[in-house]
Amino acid sequence: MKKHLKLLAALGVTSILVSSTSIPTFAEDFVLYDENGVHVETKGLTESPSKGTIGLYIENNSDLNLGIAPYAYAINGIMAGGDQYGLNSADVAPGKKANSTIELTSAWEKTNFYKDYQMDELSSFDILLWAYDNSKSFKAFDSGQVHVDVTGATETSSPVLSNVQNIYDKDGISVDFVSSKENSFTFCITNTTGQYFVYDVVSETYNDFTTSDVNYELCNKYLLNNCKTIITLTPTDDFLSMNEISEISKVDFALTIRPLAEYEGEYTTDLISYQK
């Protein structure tokens, strides 16, 4: 193990006991986690804009057969993805090692994070890691949110979000209208509550007609602290026809929030409204 990585392990790891605390570190590669007998560090983090990937090196010195998943992650303060279903977790037997890759491009979905957000540099990286006990098919522990400050000047925006309209700002949750195209409306949600949370889009309404109580495509989504995420709301053609809506002039919705993904503290925001 490189000496500078060992030093970062002592200084720059966020314990699961203080999961909402972010501790910045500085280097080309970073120790993300070093607890519970598990060591995780990045590989090629600063090269991700050109490669479109972030490597993870994992050592499992515990007695458990684990699957390590990048459960939610953000680049430059903007959510870039996650593996909430464990489909891309790296299996690591007790006493063994593994390499895994976070993909930032998708040919299937025709997405490229850096190009889509018009970025050419990584200044910060946030991640929440989950460790699954493969023998029980259940979570063993998580890392809490880990924040890596790469350049010392964390950016939390992109040119895509340079001309937005704020429509909601309360209790650390801010929502901006970004753009609309035909019957699709794009919004940006910002989390400055002090901890990561899970959200559902609920009470989705167009021209005062409600589609359903919960948008299941935008349900149980993670938003890390001091980060932003983009959502797009689009009603179905059947919904518009049934309610005789030829042009959408007003969009309403709310967010059900679960701080630290715990149902005990769940609450729902006031109605968030955008009107042309």
HURATA-V78239 format. One record per residue. RES is the residue in one letter. OMEGA is omega as a letter, one per 40 degrees, with the letter a starting at -180 (999 if undefined). Layout:
res:RES omega:OMEGA
res:RES omega:OMEGA
//
This chain:
res:M omega:a
res:K omega:a
res:K omega:a
res:H omega:i
res:L omega:i
res:K omega:i
res:L omega:i
res:L omega:i
res:A omega:i
res:A omega:a
res:L omega:a
res:G omega:a
res:V omega:i
res:T omega:a
res:S omega:i
res:I omega:i
res:L omega:i
res:V omega:a
res:S omega:a
res:S omega:a
res:T omega:i
res:S omega:a
res:I omega:a
res:P omega:i
res:T omega:a
res:F omega:i
res:A omega:i
res:E omega:i
res:D omega:a
res:F omega:i
res:V omega:a
res:L omega:a
res:Y omega:i
res:D omega:a
res:E omega:i
res:N omega:i
res:G omega:a
res:V omega:i
res:H omega:i
res:V omega:i
res:E omega:i
res:T omega:i
res:K omega:i
res:G omega:a
res:L omega:a
res:T omega:i
res:E omega:a
res:S omega:i
res:P omega:a
res:S omega:a
res:K omega:a
res:G omega:i
res:T omega:i
res:I omega:i
res:G omega:i
res:L omega:i
res:Y omega:a
res:I omega:i
res:E omega:i
res:N omega:i
res:N omega:i
res:S omega:i
res:D omega:a
res:L omega:i
res:N omega:a
res:L omega:i
res:G omega:a
res:I omega:a
res:A omega:i
res:P omega:a
res:Y omega:i
res:A omega:a
res:Y omega:a
res:A omega:i
res:I omega:a
res:N omega:i
res:G omega:i
res:I omega:a
res:M omega:a
res:A omega:i
res:G omega:a
res:G omega:a
res:D omega:a
res:Q omega:a
res:Y omega:i
res:G omega:a
res:L omega:a
res:N omega:i
res:S omega:i
res:A omega:i
res:D omega:a
res:V omega:i
res:A omega:i
res:P omega:i
res:G omega:a
res:K omega:a
res:K omega:i
res:A omega:i
res:N omega:i
res:S omega:a
res:T omega:i
res:I omega:a
res:E omega:a
res:L omega:i
res:T omega:i
res:S omega:i
res:A omega:a
res:W omega:a
res:E omega:a
res:K omega:i
res:T omega:i
res:N omega:a
res:F omega:a
res:Y omega:i
res:K omega:a
res:D omega:a
res:Y omega:i
res:Q omega:i
res:M omega:i
res:D omega:a
res:E omega:i
res:L omega:i
res:S omega:i
res:S omega:a
res:F omega:i
res:D omega:a
res:I omega:i
res:L omega:a
res:L omega:i
res:W omega:i
res:A omega:i
res:Y omega:i
res:D omega:a
res:N omega:a
res:S omega:a
res:K omega:a
res:S omega:a
res:F omega:a
res:K omega:i
res:A omega:i
res:F omega:i
res:D omega:a
res:S omega:a
res:G omega:i
res:Q omega:i
res:V omega:i
res:H omega:i
res:V omega:i
res:D omega:a
res:V omega:a
res:T omega:a
res:G omega:i
res:A omega:a
res:T omega:i
res:E omega:i
res:T omega:i
res:S omega:i
res:S omega:i
res:P omega:i
res:V omega:a
res:L omega:a
res:S omega:a
res:N omega:a
res:V omega:a
res:Q omega:i
res:N omega:a
res:I omega:i
res:Y omega:i
res:D omega:a
res:K omega:i
res:D omega:i
res:G omega:i
res:I omega:a
res:S omega:i
res:V omega:i
res:D omega:i
res:F omega:a
res:V omega:a
res:S omega:i
res:S omega:i
res:K omega:a
res:E omega:a
res:N omega:i
res:S omega:a
res:F omega:a
res:T omega:a
res:F omega:i
res:C omega:i
res:I omega:i
res:T omega:a
res:N omega:i
res:T omega:a
res:T omega:a
res:G omega:i
res:Q omega:i
res:Y omega:i
res:F omega:i
res:V omega:a
res:Y omega:i
res:D omega:i
res:V omega:a
res:V omega:i
res:S omega:a
res:E omega:a
res:T omega:i
res:Y omega:a
res:N omega:i
res:D omega:i
res:F omega:a
res:T omega:i
res:T omega:i
res:S omega:a
res:D omega:a
res:V omega:i
res:N omega:a
res:Y omega:i
res:E omega:i
res:L omega:a
res:C omega:i
res:N omega:i
res:K omega:a
res:Y omega:i
res:L omega:a
res:L omega:a
res:N omega:a
res:N omega:i
res:C omega:a
res:K omega:i
res:T omega:a
res:I omega:i
res:I omega:i
res:T omega:a
res:L omega:a
res:T omega:i
res:P omega:i
res:T omega:i
res:D omega:i
res:D omega:i
res:F omega:a
res:L omega:a
res:S omega:a
res:M omega:a
res:N omega:i
res:E omega:i
res:I omega:i
res:S omega:i
res:E omega:i
res:I omega:i
res:S omega:a
res:K omega:i
res:V omega:i
res:D omega:i
res:F omega:i
res:A omega:i
res:L omega:i
res:T omega:a
res:I omega:i
res:R omega:a
res:P omega:a
res:L omega:i
res:A omega:i
res:E omega:a
res:Y omega:a
res:E omega:a
res:G omega:a
res:E omega:i
res:Y omega:a
res:T omega:i
res:T omega:i
res:D omega:i
res:L omega:a
res:I omega:a
res:S omega:i
res:Y omega:i
res:Q omega:i
res:K omega:999
//
